[in-house]
Amino acid sequence: MIAHRRMPRPCVQRSPVQLRCLLHTGRGSTRLPSAHFWASVKHDRTLGATHAQAVFAGRSCRDIHIPTILLPPVVFTGLLVGLWIWKCLMMVVFQNKIIYMPGLPPTSRRERIADWASMCGGIQWTEERTVAADGTKLALAVTTVPLPKGRQSAAAAPDEPAAAHVYVLYFQGNASSIPPRLPDLSWVLRAVSDSKTHAPMAPMQLTFVCLSYRGYWTSRGRPSEPGLRLDAEAGVRWIAERHERVFGNAGTSGRTTDPILLVWGQSIGSGVATNLAATGRAPSSMPIRGLLLETPFVSIRAMLETLYPQKWLPYKYLWPFLRNHLDSWGNLGLIAQASKEKGGAAPMVYILEAERDEIVPKEQSERLYQRCVGLGLPAEKGTVPVAYHQEAIARGDGKKLAAQAILKLIQRARDGG
């Protein structure tokens, strides 16, 4: 039997610091490191003091020393700065969710016209469908107010103006859906169509078309400013096609029916309305003849400054990251410029503000009115007494002002202005 000799381990050269590490961990010797050992490691010129200390398990070093008494305020300040940055990031990334709220209240997507029909005073609304240029399916609430008895004949005197059919394209605010708004709109419709009110302008019929933005009510898609531009253009195309289908020929009387298109925007809808009038690709046969802006704001940037006026809050400084602008101030300039280039009459602008508006200050309505005056656009402004932002046409005075505004816009359009 041959005895196997134990082969010696190869000699591995170790640095002084490694040898000290073996001593400390117990692999080479059980002797505890001396004070001289710690001093030599701390001042080792080969690895440096910081790296040498990090080699040892269980030994910690603090590069920054914070007194215990200052630790709570430092941690609180760090959390506050982190929350600040997180809120800014969320506002930029999810700005569409903040601006457009089709899910509020939670039942808004399930509303039906029939649920509100009993409060519409006999006005019959129907749900129609159309498709935007990008294929998004949209919903419309439509009604036509018939002419009063005794004024339904188109065979009028030769010197009487051609029969007119007025279309009002309505753009809602940023929350809820179309059906809950129908009772108030029906009241305005009845006031406008009253024979005693519009007798000097007869014969005339009135059609209200309430467009549901993408993502709202039963419309498909998700809301965004570029998407809402396409939706507004789809609404105008639907009106133009309907008018051509119903009034395409002169009929037995040989009299044509002149279309008059008015656009009514409420809150965010006012930005959609001015977008359409300024840059929308509307059919040439259906020009916009008037704008009714209910509780409008100057722009999203101006609203950031209004909602967050504090200098120490960063939100109003995030406007370079906006993807939604709804800039009525700039749009009014484009409208005035286009009317000058084409040599035609500019559409009249009627601004309806709420006296106690808690969301959009009245100063913004005044700025838009002065903007119209400065650009030479025909404009008027009305104020609904003691009304908040959502109450402009919910109050009786607001309904009357809205009806008077529509009548003024129609009169100006009939007069060729």
PyMOL commands that set and color helices and strands:
alter all, ss='L'
color gray80, all
select helices_A, chain A and resi 16-25+35-42+49-55+68-93+95-99+108-110+113-119+179-193+195-201+225-247+268-279+300-307+315-321+328-342+362-375+389-391+396-414
alter helices_A, ss='H'
color red, helices_A
select strands_A, chain A and resi 126-131+137-145+164-171+204-212+258-266+288-294+348-354+379-384
alter strands_A, ss='S'
color yellow, strands_A
deselect
rebuild
show_as cartoon
